[in-house]
Amino acid sequence: MNIWRTILLIGLGGGIGSIGRYLTALYVHKHYAGIFPLATLIINLLGSLLIGILFGCMERYQWSSPDLKFLFIIGFCGGYTTFSAFAIENVNLMQSNHTATAFAYIGLSLILGLAATWVGLSLVKMI
């Protein structure tokens, strides 16, 4: 496959996904003003649902087109939310009987992600 075509498909899907994320957050914020990050939760859940539907359709109906994967899964879902990729990776690990690895990935992602964010914020405060 042509690398430039792949990059174009991922970029197009990612751009549309990012716009979708912004519009979803805008809609949620218009109707909800609480402190709970409801927009992000909804975006993560919708992205996870969508990537599950896409992967399921690819398996069930043998949609194995790399273009579809680059445009919709890596591009759109990746631009909409990286949580969807995190979710499908863990489901795949669990379905292939690597449950301990999945839970290690979940725990490390949560703990190290929060720690990295704290370190980043701390570094900026020191400058």
N, CA, C and O atoms as a Tinker XYZ file with bonds, in Angstrom:
   508  protein
     1  N      0.842000   -1.187000    0.000000    73     2
     2  CA     0.000000    0.000000    0.000000    64     1     3
     3  C      0.882000    1.243000    0.000000    63     2     4     5
     4  O      1.949000    1.261000    0.613000    81     3
     5  N      0.436000    2.250000   -0.675000    73     3     6
     6  CA     1.137000    3.523000   -0.769000    64     5     7
     7  C      1.075000    4.251000    0.579000    63     6     8     9
     8  O     -0.010000    4.502000    1.102000    81     7
     9  N      2.242000    4.587000    1.137000    73     7    10
    10  CA     2.308000    5.231000    2.447000    64     9    11
    11  C      1.578000    6.572000    2.459000    63    10    12    13
    12  O      0.965000    6.933000    3.464000    81    11
    13  N      1.639000    7.313000    1.347000    73    11    14
    14  CA     0.984000    8.623000    1.290000    64    13    15
    15  C     -0.530000    8.488000    1.299000    63    14    16    17
    16  O     -1.236000    9.306000    1.889000    81    15
    17  N     -1.022000    7.440000    0.636000    73    15    18
    18  CA    -2.467000    7.174000    0.652000    64    17    19
    19  C     -2.910000    6.836000    2.077000    63    18    20    21
    20  O     -3.948000    7.308000    2.541000    81    19
    21  N     -2.123000    6.025000    2.756000    73    19    22
    22  CA    -2.423000    5.652000    4.138000    64    21    23
    23  C     -2.443000    6.889000    5.032000    63    22    24    25
    24  O     -3.365000    7.070000    5.827000    81    23
    25  N     -1.436000    7.729000    4.902000    73    23    26
    26  CA    -1.357000    8.948000    5.710000    64    25    27
    27  C     -2.547000    9.859000    5.425000    63    26    28    29
    28  O     -3.118000   10.443000    6.346000    81    27
    29  N     -2.917000    9.978000    4.171000    73    27    30
    30  CA    -4.059000   10.809000    3.793000    64    29    31
    31  C     -5.354000   10.279000    4.406000    63    30    32    33
    32  O     -6.150000   11.049000    4.943000    81    31
    33  N     -5.565000    8.961000    4.328000    73    31    34
    34  CA    -6.768000    8.358000    4.903000    64    33    35
    35  C     -6.824000    8.559000    6.414000    63    34    36    37
    36  O     -7.869000    8.917000    6.957000    81    35
    37  N     -5.700000    8.328000    7.092000    73    35    38
    38  CA    -5.661000    8.508000    8.548000    64    37    39
    39  C     -5.883000    9.973000    8.904000    63    38    40    41
    40  O     -6.630000   10.279000    9.833000    81    39
    41  N     -5.240000   10.879000    8.173000    73    39    42
    42  CA    -5.402000   12.307000    8.438000    64    41    43
    43  C     -6.824000   12.779000    8.208000    63    42    44    45
    44  O     -7.361000   13.550000    9.002000    81    43
    45  N     -7.441000   12.318000    7.121000    73    43    46
    46  CA    -8.823000   12.688000    6.826000    64    45    47
    47  C     -9.761000   12.182000    7.919000    63    46    48    49
    48  O    -10.582000   12.934000    8.445000    81    47
    49  N     -9.628000   10.906000    8.250000    73    47    50
    50  CA   -10.464000   10.337000    9.314000    64    49    51
    51  C    -10.205000   11.002000   10.649000    63    50    52    53
    52  O    -11.142000   11.287000   11.395000    81    51
    53  N     -8.927000   11.255000   10.960000    73    51    54
    54  CA    -8.577000   11.895000   12.231000    64    53    55
    55  C     -9.118000   13.314000   12.332000    63    54    56    57
    56  O     -9.580000   13.736000   13.392000    81    55
    57  N     -9.058000   14.044000   11.231000    73    55    58
    58  CA    -9.597000   15.399000   11.224000    64    57    59
    59  C    -11.097000   15.406000   11.462000    63    58    60    61
    60  O    -11.605000   16.207000   12.247000    81    59
    61  N    -11.800000   14.515000   10.786000    73    59    62
    62  CA   -13.251000   14.425000   10.961000    64    61    63
    63  C    -13.573000   13.969000   12.390000    63    62    64    65
    64  O    -14.510000   14.473000   13.010000    81    63
    65  N    -12.795000   13.016000   12.905000    73    63    66
    66  CA   -13.008000   12.548000   14.282000    64    65    67
    67  C    -12.779000   13.656000   15.300000    63    66    68    69
    68  O    -13.527000   13.771000   16.271000    81    67
    69  N    -11.751000   14.472000   15.085000    73    67    70
    70  CA   -11.463000   15.578000   16.000000    64    69    71
    71  C    -12.580000   16.611000   15.978000    63    70    72    73
    72  O    -12.964000   17.142000   17.020000    81    71
    73  N    -13.096000   16.891000   14.798000    73    71    74
    74  CA   -14.234000   17.816000   14.689000    64    73    75
    75  C    -15.451000   17.221000   15.385000    63    74    76    77
    76  O    -16.185000   17.927000   16.076000    81    75
    77  N    -15.663000   15.922000   15.200000    73    75    78
    78  CA   -16.773000   15.241000   15.879000    64    77    79
    79  C    -16.645000   15.309000   17.384000    63    78    80    81
    80  O    -17.632000   15.503000   18.093000    81    79
    81  N    -15.417000   15.148000   17.873000    73    79    82
    82  CA   -15.174000   15.252000   19.318000    64    81    83
    83  C    -15.534000   16.649000   19.816000    63    82    84    85
    84  O    -16.208000   16.793000   20.836000    81    83
    85  N    -15.088000   17.668000   19.103000    73    83    86
    86  CA   -15.377000   19.052000   19.488000    64    85    87
    87  C    -16.884000   19.310000   19.489000    63    86    88    89
    88  O    -17.411000   19.896000   20.434000    81    87
    89  N    -17.575000   18.878000   18.442000    73    87    90
    90  CA   -19.016000   19.113000   18.351000    64    89    91
    91  C    -19.783000   18.353000   19.431000    63    90    92    93
    92  O    -20.760000   18.865000   19.978000    81    91
    93  N    -19.342000   17.132000   19.738000    73    91    94
    94  CA   -19.983000   16.367000   20.814000    64    93    95
    95  C    -19.811000   17.087000   22.144000    63    94    96    97
    96  O    -20.766000   17.221000   22.909000    81    95
    97  N    -18.593000   17.551000   22.421000    73    95    98
    98  CA   -18.328000   18.269000   23.678000    64    97    99
    99  C    -19.133000   19.557000   23.734000    63    98   100   101
   100  O    -19.676000   19.898000   24.784000    81    99
   101  N    -19.218000   20.269000   22.637000    73    99   102
   102  CA   -19.992000   21.508000   22.578000    64   101   103
   103  C    -21.453000   21.238000   22.904000    63   102   104   105
   104  O    -22.070000   21.978000   23.670000    81   103
   105  N    -22.002000   20.187000   22.328000    73   103   106
   106  CA   -23.396000   19.821000   22.579000    64   105   107
   107  C    -23.620000   19.458000   24.050000    63   106   108   109
   108  O    -24.578000   19.917000   24.671000    81   107
   109  N    -22.734000   18.639000   24.593000    73   107   110
   110  CA   -22.893000   18.218000   25.990000    64   109   111
   111  C    -22.774000   19.427000   26.925000    63   110   112   113
   112  O    -23.568000   19.576000   27.854000    81   111
   113  N    -21.789000   20.281000   26.679000    73   111   114
   114  CA   -21.608000   21.461000   27.538000    64   113   115
   115  C    -22.787000   22.419000   27.457000    63   114   116   117
   116  O    -23.071000   23.141000   28.413000    81   115
   117  N    -23.466000   22.427000   26.334000    73   115   118
   118  CA   -24.643000   23.280000   26.175000    64   117   119
   119  C    -25.784000   22.808000   27.075000    63   118   120   121
   120  O    -26.595000   23.612000   27.535000    81   119
   121  N    -25.839000   21.504000   27.322000    73   119   122
   122  CA   -26.948000   20.918000   28.079000    64   121   123
   123  C    -26.563000   20.455000   29.485000    63   122   124   125
   124  O    -27.422000   19.998000   30.240000    81   123
   125  N    -25.298000   20.567000   29.838000    73   123   126
   126  CA   -24.844000   20.092000   31.150000    64   125   127
   127  C    -23.733000   21.011000   31.640000    63   126   128   129
   128  O    -22.733000   21.222000   30.953000    81   127
   129  N    -23.926000   21.555000   32.843000    73   127   130
   130  CA   -22.950000   22.507000   33.377000    64   129   131
   131  C    -22.281000   22.016000   34.663000    63   130   132   133
   132  O    -21.638000   22.804000   35.355000    81   131
   133  N    -22.420000   20.739000   34.992000    73   131   134
   134  CA   -21.847000   20.216000   36.222000    64   133   135
   135  C    -20.336000   20.091000   36.174000    63   134   136   137
   136  O    -19.708000   20.328000   35.143000    81   135
   137  N    -19.759000   19.711000   37.320000    73   135   138
   138  CA   -18.309000   19.588000   37.443000    64   137   139
   139  C    -17.791000   18.261000   36.875000    63   138   140   141
   140  O    -16.632000   18.176000   36.470000    81   139
   141  N    -18.639000   17.227000   36.841000    73   139   142
   142  CA   -18.235000   15.917000   36.324000    64   141   143
   143  C    -17.915000   16.050000   34.835000    63   142   144   145
   144  O    -18.683000   16.673000   34.103000    81   143
   145  N    -16.793000   15.475000   34.368000    73   143   146
   146  CA   -16.417000   15.588000   32.950000    64   145   147
   147  C    -17.277000   14.693000   32.047000    63   146   148   149
   148  O    -16.786000   13.746000   31.432000    81   147
   149  N    -18.561000   15.018000   31.986000    73   147   150
   150  CA   -19.529000   14.206000   31.251000    64   149   151
   151  C    -19.229000   14.148000   29.756000    63   150   152   153
   152  O    -19.394000   13.097000   29.137000    81   151
   153  N    -18.794000   15.255000   29.171000    73   151   154
   154  CA   -18.510000   15.266000   27.728000    64   153   155
   155  C    -17.423000   14.248000   27.392000    63   154   156   157
   156  O    -17.568000   13.481000   26.440000    81   155
   157  N    -16.349000   14.234000   28.153000    73   155   158
   158  CA   -15.253000   13.289000   27.892000    64   157   159
   159  C    -15.726000   11.855000   28.088000    63   158   160   161
   160  O    -15.373000   10.975000   27.303000    81   159
   161  N    -16.515000   11.613000   29.121000    73   159   162
   162  CA   -17.038000   10.270000   29.350000    64   161   163
   163  C    -17.901000    9.822000   28.172000    63   162   164   165
   164  O    -17.755000    8.702000   27.681000    81   163
   165  N    -18.793000   10.694000   27.724000    73   163   166
   166  CA   -19.660000   10.352000   26.595000    64   165   167
   167  C    -18.830000   10.100000   25.342000    63   166   168   169
   168  O    -19.082000    9.138000   24.617000    81   167
   169  N    -17.848000   10.951000   25.083000    73   167   170
   170  CA   -16.977000   10.783000   23.910000    64   169   171
   171  C    -16.235000    9.452000   23.990000    63   170   172   173
   172  O    -16.173000    8.720000   23.002000    81   171
   173  N    -15.679000    9.136000   25.142000    73   171   174
   174  CA   -14.949000    7.873000   25.303000    64   173   175
   175  C    -15.870000    6.671000   25.113000    63   174   176   177
   176  O    -15.484000    5.684000   24.487000    81   175
   177  N    -17.085000    6.751000   25.652000    73   175   178
   178  CA   -18.022000    5.640000   25.514000    64   177   179
   179  C    -18.502000    5.491000   24.071000    63   178   180   181
   180  O    -18.572000    4.378000   23.551000    81   179
   181  N    -18.834000    6.615000   23.423000    73   179   182
   182  CA   -19.261000    6.554000   22.025000    64   181   183
   183  C    -18.142000    6.034000   21.127000    63   182   184   185
   184  O    -18.387000    5.220000   20.237000    81   183
   185  N    -16.915000    6.500000   21.357000    73   183   186
   186  CA   -15.775000    6.026000   20.571000    64   185   187
   187  C    -15.540000    4.542000   20.770000    63   186   188   189
   188  O    -15.243000    3.822000   19.817000    81   187
   189  N    -15.671000    4.082000   22.006000    73   187   190
   190  CA   -15.495000    2.660000   22.301000    64   189   191
   191  C    -16.598000    1.831000   21.654000    63   190   192   193
   192  O    -16.332000    0.757000   21.116000    81   191
   193  N    -17.831000    2.322000   21.702000    73   191   194
   194  CA   -18.945000    1.630000   21.048000    64   193   195
   195  C    -18.696000    1.550000   19.545000    63   194   196   197
   196  O    -18.866000    0.494000   18.937000    81   195
   197  N    -18.295000    2.663000   18.955000    73   195   198
   198  CA   -18.070000    2.700000   17.514000    64   197   199
   199  C    -16.937000    1.776000   17.086000    63   198   200   201
   200  O    -17.073000    1.065000   16.090000    81   199
   201  N    -15.824000    1.769000   17.814000    73   199   202
   202  CA   -14.717000    0.896000   17.417000    64   201   203
   203  C    -15.102000   -0.575000   17.588000    63   202   204   205
   204  O    -14.653000   -1.433000   16.829000    81   203
   205  N    -15.929000   -0.856000   18.584000    73   203   206
   206  CA   -16.427000   -2.226000   18.751000    64   205   207
   207  C    -17.319000   -2.638000   17.588000    63   206   208   209
   208  O    -17.213000   -3.756000   17.084000    81   207
   209  N    -18.203000   -1.729000   17.160000    73   207   210
   210  CA   -19.078000   -2.015000   16.022000    64   209   211
   211  C    -18.239000   -2.219000   14.760000    63   210   212   213
   212  O    -18.472000   -3.161000   14.004000    81   211
   213  N    -17.263000   -1.336000   14.534000    73   211   214
   214  CA   -16.428000   -1.447000   13.330000    64   213   215
   215  C    -15.636000   -2.744000   13.311000    63   214   216   217
   216  O    -15.612000   -3.442000   12.297000    81   215
   217  N    -14.976000   -3.077000   14.441000    73   215   218
   218  CA   -14.215000   -4.327000   14.500000    64   217   219
   219  C    -15.144000   -5.524000   14.340000    63   218   220   221
   220  O    -14.813000   -6.488000   13.649000    81   219
   221  N    -16.307000   -5.458000   14.981000    73   219   222
   222  CA   -17.278000   -6.548000   14.872000    64   221   223
   223  C    -17.738000   -6.762000   13.441000    63   222   224   225
   224  O    -17.827000   -7.898000   12.976000    81   223
   225  N    -18.030000   -5.670000   12.741000    73   223   226
   226  CA   -18.439000   -5.769000   11.332000    64   225   227
   227  C    -17.311000   -6.310000   10.474000    63   226   228   229
   228  O    -17.549000   -7.102000    9.563000    81   227
   229  N    -16.090000   -5.893000   10.755000    73   227   230
   230  CA   -14.956000   -6.382000    9.975000    64   229   231
   231  C    -14.786000   -7.893000   10.148000    63   230   232   233
   232  O    -14.472000   -8.602000    9.191000    81   231
   233  N    -14.993000   -8.377000   11.366000    73   231   234
   234  CA   -14.880000   -9.815000   11.613000    64   233   235
   235  C    -16.068000  -10.574000   11.030000    63   234   236   237
   236  O    -15.891000  -11.578000   10.340000    81   235
   237  N    -17.277000  -10.093000   11.308000    73   235   238
   238  CA   -18.478000  -10.822000   10.905000    64   237   239
   239  C    -18.680000  -10.839000    9.400000    63   238   240   241
   240  O    -19.054000  -11.863000    8.828000    81   239
   241  N    -18.433000   -9.711000    8.764000    73   239   242
   242  CA   -18.701000   -9.602000    7.330000    64   241   243
   243  C    -17.429000   -9.630000    6.480000    63   242   244   245
   244  O    -17.472000   -9.336000    5.286000    81   243
   245  N    -16.307000   -9.982000    7.092000    73   243   246
   246  CA   -15.016000  -10.069000    6.414000    64   245   247
   247  C    -14.662000   -8.795000    5.644000    63   246   248   249
   248  O    -14.192000   -8.843000    4.507000    81   247
   249  N    -14.899000   -7.664000    6.293000    73   247   250
   250  CA   -14.480000   -6.376000    5.722000    64   249   251
   251  C    -13.023000   -6.195000    6.093000    63   250   252   253
   252  O    -12.717000   -5.682000    7.170000    81   251
   253  N    -12.143000   -6.598000    5.242000    73   251   254
   254  CA   -10.730000   -6.548000    5.584000    64   253   255
   255  C     -9.977000   -5.463000    4.813000    63   254   256   257
   256  O     -8.753000   -5.521000    4.702000    81   255
   257  N    -10.685000   -4.497000    4.291000    73   255   258
   258  CA   -10.054000   -3.431000    3.527000    64   257   259
   259  C     -9.153000   -2.580000    4.423000    63   258   260   261
   260  O     -9.626000   -1.997000    5.398000    81   259
   261  N     -7.864000   -2.506000    4.100000    73   259   262
   262  CA    -6.983000   -1.636000    4.882000    64   261   263
   263  C     -7.443000   -0.178000    4.846000    63   262   264   265
   264  O     -7.274000    0.554000    5.821000    81   263
   265  N     -8.027000    0.245000    3.713000    73   263   266
   266  CA    -8.513000    1.621000    3.617000    64   265   267
   267  C     -9.564000    1.919000    4.676000    63   266   268   269
   268  O     -9.538000    2.982000    5.296000    81   267
   269  N    -10.497000    0.981000    4.888000    73   267   270
   270  CA   -11.535000    1.172000    5.912000    64   269   271
   271  C    -10.908000    1.268000    7.302000    63   270   272   273
   272  O    -11.304000    2.101000    8.117000    81   271
   273  N     -9.932000    0.409000    7.559000    73   271   274
   274  CA    -9.267000    0.421000    8.860000    64   273   275
   275  C     -8.537000    1.745000    9.080000    63   274   276   277
   276  O     -8.653000    2.347000   10.147000    81   275
   277  N     -7.791000    2.197000    8.081000    73   275   278
   278  CA    -7.039000    3.451000    8.221000    64   277   279
   279  C     -7.968000    4.654000    8.372000    63   278   280   281
   280  O     -7.718000    5.529000    9.200000    81   279
   281  N     -9.039000    4.703000    7.576000    73   279   282
   282  CA    -9.944000    5.844000    7.600000    64   281   283
   283  C    -10.795000    5.889000    8.866000    63   282   284   285
   284  O    -10.864000    6.919000    9.536000    81   283
   285  N    -11.445000    4.770000    9.191000    73   283   286
   286  CA   -12.421000    4.779000   10.274000    64   285   287
   287  C    -11.862000    4.409000   11.643000    63   286   288   289
   288  O    -12.176000    5.069000   12.634000    81   287
   289  N    -11.043000    3.371000   11.715000    73   287   290
   290  CA   -10.567000    2.909000   13.027000    64   289   291
   291  C     -9.389000    3.742000   13.516000    63   290   292   293
   292  O     -9.450000    4.344000   14.588000    81   291
   293  N     -8.320000    3.775000   12.728000    73   291   294
   294  CA    -7.141000    4.532000   13.154000    64   293   295
   295  C     -7.410000    6.027000   13.036000    63   294   296   297
   296  O     -7.075000    6.792000   13.941000    81   295
   297  N     -8.017000    6.449000   11.917000    73   295   298
   298  CA    -8.259000    7.866000   11.682000    64   297   299
   299  C     -9.390000    8.431000   12.519000    63   298   300   301
   300  O     -9.153000    9.177000   13.469000    81   299
   301  N    -10.636000    8.072000   12.165000    73   299   302
   302  CA   -11.790000    8.672000   12.832000    64   301   303
   303  C    -11.815000    8.370000   14.328000    63   302   304   305
   304  O    -11.872000    9.285000   15.150000    81   303
   305  N    -11.772000    7.083000   14.678000    73   303   306
   306  CA   -11.847000    6.731000   16.109000    64   305   307
   307  C    -10.653000    7.284000   16.879000    63   306   308   309
   308  O    -10.794000    7.711000   18.025000    81   307
   309  N     -9.470000    7.276000   16.250000    73   307   310
   310  CA    -8.280000    7.831000   16.895000    64   309   311
   311  C     -8.393000    9.332000   17.096000    63   310   312   313
   312  O     -7.933000    9.861000   18.108000    81   311
   313  N     -9.009000   10.030000   16.127000    73   311   314
   314  CA    -9.202000   11.469000   16.264000    64   313   315
   315  C    -10.313000   11.802000   17.237000    63   314   316   317
   316  O    -10.257000   12.820000   17.928000    81   315
   317  N    -11.310000   10.956000   17.294000    73   315   318
   318  CA   -12.450000   11.183000   18.191000    64   317   319
   319  C    -12.045000   10.908000   19.638000    63   318   320   321
   320  O    -12.340000   11.700000   20.533000    81   319
   321  N    -11.373000    9.789000   19.859000    73   319   322
   322  CA   -10.897000    9.441000   21.197000    64   321   323
   323  C     -9.878000    8.322000   21.131000    63   322   324   325
   324  O    -10.119000    7.301000   20.488000    81   323
   325  N     -8.736000    8.503000   21.794000    73   323   326
   326  CA    -7.775000    7.403000   21.849000    64   325   327
   327  C     -8.226000    6.340000   22.846000    63   326   328   329
   328  O     -7.678000    5.238000   22.870000    81   327
   329  N     -9.206000    6.663000   23.656000    73   327   330
   330  CA    -9.712000    5.684000   24.608000    64   329   331
   331  C    -10.301000    4.475000   23.888000    63   330   332   333
   332  O    -10.256000    3.358000   24.403000    81   331
   333  N    -10.851000    4.698000   22.700000    73   331   334
   334  CA   -11.421000    3.584000   21.947000    64   333   335
   335  C    -10.342000    2.569000   21.577000    63   334   336   337
   336  O    -10.585000    1.363000   21.631000    81   335
   337  N     -9.163000    3.041000   21.204000    73   335   338
   338  CA    -8.052000    2.135000   20.899000    64   337   339
   339  C     -7.637000    1.379000   22.158000    63   338   340   341
   340  O     -7.395000    0.173000   22.110000    81   339
   341  N     -7.554000    2.082000   23.273000    73   339   342
   342  CA    -7.228000    1.480000   24.555000    64   341   343
   343  C     -8.242000    0.380000   24.892000    63   342   344   345
   344  O     -7.866000   -0.700000   25.347000    81   343
   345  N     -9.516000    0.662000   24.667000    73   343   346
   346  CA   -10.573000   -0.296000   24.984000    64   345   347
   347  C    -10.463000   -1.554000   24.116000    63   346   348   349
   348  O    -10.533000   -2.669000   24.632000    81   347
   349  N    -10.291000   -1.378000   22.800000    73   347   350
   350  CA   -10.251000   -2.549000   21.920000    64   349   351
   351  C     -8.993000   -3.374000   22.161000    63   350   352   353
   352  O     -9.031000   -4.599000   22.051000    81   351
   353  N     -7.890000   -2.728000   22.484000    73   351   354
   354  CA    -6.670000   -3.474000   22.786000    64   353   355
   355  C     -6.861000   -4.358000   24.014000    63   354   356   357
   356  O     -6.412000   -5.504000   24.038000    81   355
   357  N     -7.526000   -3.822000   25.026000    73   355   358
   358  CA    -7.765000   -4.613000   26.234000    64   357   359
   359  C     -8.761000   -5.735000   25.997000    63   358   360   361
   360  O     -8.586000   -6.839000   26.512000    81   359
   361  N     -9.799000   -5.465000   25.226000    73   359   362
   362  CA   -10.754000   -6.526000   24.897000    64   361   363
   363  C    -10.050000   -7.629000   24.115000    63   362   364   365
   364  O    -10.269000   -8.811000   24.382000    81   363
   365  N     -9.213000   -7.259000   23.160000    73   363   366
   366  CA    -8.470000   -8.269000   22.392000    64   365   367
   367  C     -7.549000   -9.093000   23.287000    63   366   368   369
   368  O     -7.446000  -10.309000   23.126000    81   367
   369  N     -6.882000   -8.431000   24.228000    73   367   370
   370  CA    -6.027000   -9.164000   25.166000    64   369   371
   371  C     -6.847000  -10.157000   25.989000    63   370   372   373
   372  O     -6.440000  -11.305000   26.169000    81   371
   373  N     -8.002000   -9.713000   26.487000    73   371   374
   374  CA    -8.841000  -10.596000   27.304000    64   373   375
   375  C     -9.407000  -11.748000   26.484000    63   374   376   377
   376  O     -9.461000  -12.882000   26.960000    81   375
   377  N     -9.828000  -11.463000   25.252000    73   375   378
   378  CA   -10.382000  -12.520000   24.403000    64   377   379
   379  C     -9.334000  -13.555000   24.008000    63   378   380   381
   380  O     -9.669000  -14.701000   23.709000    81   379
   381  N     -8.062000  -13.151000   24.006000    73   379   382
   382  CA    -7.006000  -14.110000   23.679000    64   381   383
   383  C     -6.356000  -14.675000   24.944000    63   382   384   385
   384  O     -5.212000  -15.129000   24.916000    81   383
   385  N     -7.099000  -14.641000   26.046000    73   383   386
   386  CA    -6.680000  -15.222000   27.328000    64   385   387
   387  C     -5.407000  -14.599000   27.895000    63   386   388   389
   388  O     -4.594000  -15.292000   28.506000    81   387
   389  N     -5.237000  -13.322000   27.699000    73   387   390
   390  CA    -4.135000  -12.579000   28.295000    64   389   391
   391  C     -4.699000  -11.559000   29.296000    63   390   392   393
   392  O     -4.365000  -10.375000   29.260000    81   391
   393  N     -5.550000  -12.050000   30.175000    73   391   394
   394  CA    -6.249000  -11.187000   31.123000    64   393   395
   395  C     -5.287000  -10.453000   32.048000    63   394   396   397
   396  O     -5.487000   -9.270000   32.327000    81   395
   397  N     -4.258000  -11.125000   32.525000    73   395   398
   398  CA    -3.286000  -10.482000   33.414000    64   397   399
   399  C     -2.575000   -9.342000   32.695000    63   398   400   401
   400  O     -2.340000   -8.283000   33.277000    81   399
   401  N     -2.236000   -9.562000   31.432000    73   399   402
   402  CA    -1.595000   -8.499000   30.651000    64   401   403
   403  C     -2.546000   -7.330000   30.466000    63   402   404   405
   404  O     -2.136000   -6.172000   30.550000    81   403
   405  N     -3.824000   -7.631000   30.212000    73   403   406
   406  CA    -4.826000   -6.568000   30.053000    64   405   407
   407  C     -4.932000   -5.733000   31.320000    63   406   408   409
   408  O     -4.937000   -4.504000   31.255000    81   407
   409  N     -5.016000   -6.389000   32.467000    73   407   410
   410  CA    -5.141000   -5.636000   33.718000    64   409   411
   411  C     -3.862000   -4.870000   34.043000    63   410   412   413
   412  O     -3.921000   -3.786000   34.624000    81   411
   413  N     -2.714000   -5.422000   33.676000    73   411   414
   414  CA    -1.455000   -4.684000   33.859000    64   413   415
   415  C     -1.457000   -3.442000   32.980000    63   414   416   417
   416  O     -1.056000   -2.365000   33.420000    81   415
   417  N     -1.904000   -3.592000   31.754000    73   415   418
   418  CA    -1.990000   -2.458000   30.815000    64   417   419
   419  C     -2.959000   -1.393000   31.334000    63   418   420   421
   420  O     -2.664000   -0.199000   31.286000    81   419
   421  N     -4.103000   -1.833000   31.823000    73   419   422
   422  CA    -5.098000   -0.903000   32.374000    64   421   423
   423  C     -4.513000   -0.149000   33.562000    63   422   424   425
   424  O     -4.589000    1.078000   33.628000    81   423
   425  N     -3.932000   -0.889000   34.496000    73   423   426
   426  CA    -3.373000   -0.271000   35.701000    64   425   427
   427  C     -2.219000    0.662000   35.398000    63   426   428   429
   428  O     -2.157000    1.778000   35.913000    81   427
   429  N     -1.300000    0.195000   34.553000    73   427   430
   430  CA    -0.155000    1.032000   34.195000    64   429   431
   431  C     -0.588000    2.286000   33.436000    63   430   432   433
   432  O     -0.064000    3.373000   33.675000    81   431
   433  N     -1.536000    2.131000   32.531000    73   431   434
   434  CA    -2.011000    3.287000   31.769000    64   433   435
   435  C     -2.633000    4.332000   32.689000    63   434   436   437
   436  O     -2.385000    5.529000   32.543000    81   435
   437  N     -3.432000    3.872000   33.622000    73   435   438
   438  CA    -4.100000    4.796000   34.548000    64   437   439
   439  C     -3.090000    5.467000   35.482000    63   438   440   441
   440  O     -3.038000    6.693000   35.577000    81   439
   441  N     -2.304000    4.662000   36.155000    73   439   442
   442  CA    -1.368000    5.202000   37.156000    64   441   443
   443  C     -0.262000    6.031000   36.498000    63   442   444   445
   444  O      0.016000    7.151000   36.926000    81   443
   445  N      0.368000    5.478000   35.457000    73   443   446
   446  CA     1.461000    6.198000   34.816000    64   445   447
   447  C      0.959000    7.403000   34.021000    63   446   448   449
   448  O      1.654000    8.415000   33.923000    81   447
   449  N     -0.244000    7.299000   33.453000    73   447   450
   450  CA    -0.825000    8.441000   32.745000    64   449   451
   451  C     -1.081000    9.608000   33.680000    63   450   452   453
   452  O     -0.765000   10.754000   33.358000    81   451
   453  N     -1.654000    9.315000   34.834000    73   451   454
   454  CA    -1.883000   10.371000   35.836000    64   453   455
   455  C     -0.554000   10.925000   36.344000    63   454   456   457
   456  O     -0.401000   12.136000   36.502000    81   455
   457  N      0.401000   10.037000   36.597000    73   455   458
   458  CA     1.712000   10.477000   37.076000    64   457   459
   459  C      2.414000   11.344000   36.033000    63   458   460   461
   460  O      3.000000   12.370000   36.377000    81   459
   461  N      2.362000   10.943000   34.768000    73   459   462
   462  CA     3.003000   11.724000   33.705000    64   461   463
   463  C      2.367000   13.106000   33.584000    63   462   464   465
   464  O      3.062000   14.098000   33.365000    81   463
   465  N      1.059000   13.166000   33.725000    73   463   466
   466  CA     0.372000   14.460000   33.682000    64   465   467
   467  C      0.829000   15.340000   34.839000    63   466   468   469
   468  O      1.096000   16.528000   34.656000    81   467
   469  N      0.918000   14.755000   36.029000    73   467   470
   470  CA     1.369000   15.508000   37.204000    64   469   471
   471  C      2.807000   16.002000   37.012000    63   470   472   473
   472  O      3.122000   17.150000   37.326000    81   471
   473  N      3.678000   15.121000   36.490000    73   471   474
   474  CA     5.073000   15.507000   36.243000    64   473   475
   475  C      5.133000   16.644000   35.230000    63   474   476   477
   476  O      5.868000   17.611000   35.427000    81   475
   477  N      4.367000   16.537000   34.150000    73   475   478
   478  CA     4.340000   17.595000   33.147000    64   477   479
   479  C      3.907000   18.926000   33.727000    63   478   480   481
   480  O      4.525000   19.957000   33.460000    81   479
   481  N      2.852000   18.905000   34.517000    73   479   482
   482  CA     2.380000   20.137000   35.166000    64   481   483
   483  C      3.434000   20.679000   36.120000    63   482   484   485
   484  O      3.659000   21.888000   36.175000    81   483
   485  N      4.080000   19.796000   36.867000    73   483   486
   486  CA     5.104000   20.204000   37.815000    64   485   487
   487  C      6.308000   20.823000   37.102000    63   486   488   489
   488  O      6.872000   21.815000   37.564000    81   487
   489  N      6.694000   20.227000   35.971000    73   487   490
   490  CA     7.820000   20.772000   35.205000    64   489   491
   491  C      7.527000   22.187000   34.728000    63   490   492   493
   492  O      8.398000   23.055000   34.793000    81   491
   493  N      6.341000   22.425000   34.261000    73   491   494
   494  CA     5.974000   23.759000   33.781000    64   493   495
   495  C      5.992000   24.761000   34.940000    63   494   496   497
   496  O      6.401000   25.908000   34.758000    81   495
   497  N      5.564000   24.345000   36.098000    73   495   498
   498  CA     5.569000   25.242000   37.263000    64   497   499
   499  C      6.984000   25.596000   37.707000    63   498   500   501
   500  O      7.199000   26.657000   38.292000    81   499
   501  N      7.963000   24.710000   37.433000    73   499   502
   502  CA     9.339000   24.942000   37.853000    64   501   503
   503  C     10.064000   25.895000   36.913000    63   502   504   505
   504  O     11.088000   26.470000   37.281000    81   503
   505  N      9.545000   26.066000   35.711000    73   503   506
   506  CA    10.232000   26.907000   34.730000    64   505   507
   507  C      9.890000   28.372000   34.977000    63   506   508
   508  O     10.369000   29.248000   34.257000    81   507
